[in-house]
Amino acid sequence: MSLSKLFRPRILISVSLILVLAVLAFAYAAANVVDESGAGDGDGVVSGYTITDIEYTLASDPTELASVGFNVNPTSGAGAAGDVRITINPLDATPTWVVCVGDNTAPAWICTFGAGALVADIDTMRVVAVQ
């Protein structure tokens, strides 16, 4: 291909259009900014919230768990938790999620279980918290 063919108007317009579209796509992608918020899920340290002061309360039958209380403290950039849920099922079971009751002005949350939450079956507690 000779150099004169590269500078034809049709080729120059096509290349210019491709460059303009590439710049616009990059600018659009750079404008997609999501505000930092609190959300976390997983084992160990997860950004968003720190769970502290875990307290277990036994039911009248001491082989069952009545409730779990804990504090949900936001890390940097996260607001107070507005929805907190936990599961205490064994790892090999299908999770049963319990909605916790808390106060947005204080980090204390209480999760109450129905009958059948056997202490002997609990091998993990998974907390999911969002703003």
Helices and strands as residue ranges (DSSP letters): H 3-6, H 9-31, E 39-40, E 49-58, E 65-74, E 83-87, E 98-99, E 101-103, E 106-112, G 119-121, E 126-130
